Amino acid sequence: MKLKPCSALICCLLSIPLSAQATNTKAEVIPISASIPEDEAIQKVIAPLAAEIKATFDLPLVQAPQGLFRGRRGEENLLGYWTADVMRRAAQNVVGAPVRFAITNAGGLRSNLRPGPLKVGDIFELMPFENELVVIELTGAEVIQVVKEGIVRRGGEPCSGVKAVVGGTPEAGTYTLVWEDGRPIDPKEVVKVATSDYLYGGGDSIPTLKLGRKPFTTGVTLRQMLLDECAALAKAKKELLPPPPGRYTIPAPIQEAIRDKKFKL
């Protein structure tokens, strides 16, 4: 689904002669409430834009009978798993080669998708950023380290392509990490990885992603990618359903230690 660009810039400029010198400053709190009348001139500018945006945001996408949720404390992030799955498929379509792993960040998912009919505006609320899909190359050892960094920091960032089982104690954690089909990860194998330009650039504390080689920026935003996925499901007369859980298996005591920043892996 391609959306019609709608752009407007409203600015207020304060011109001060270069020779002017500030002689006095004053700060005060000005309460904003419904008692303050709207500025008619501004409303004339905003109204048609607001109407156009609302019409776009209200466009139907696909039915999501169960919804997709980020998960409460201790629960798996099925919304994040879906996002990572879509990233991986989209990356494969762009580069025309297998993409073994995809990872996004839970902090970038800003809302849940409630059960029922989804609209364009729901995806904008979920993904309000202009982050783009990027494909990089990592070794198997680096993929393992990326997953470990996500586990220690947040109990596992949303991913696609691997399964992780965490055990041990908070002071000495253990892990088993395999590809989604159960095969072991060869530390020396070089694989293609899908992520966002934000994470590849060092955002959200997954430093190993910065080691990615041969970066390819697809030019596709994550938001547009999700919109296209929903549109494709609707065209195929399919519903949006959550992916199965099980990508991270982490015992409750370890989860508690992760929340308290006391887990070592």
Beta strands, then each sheet from edge to edge (+ up, - down):
strand 1: 60-64
strand 2: 101-103
strand 3: 116-119
strand 4: 132-139
strand 5: 159-160
strand 6: 162-168
strand 7: 173-179
strand 8: 190-196
strand 9: 213-221
strand 10: 248-249
sheet 1: 1+ 3-
sheet 2: 5+ 2- 8- 4+ 9-
sheet 3: 7+ 6- 10-
end
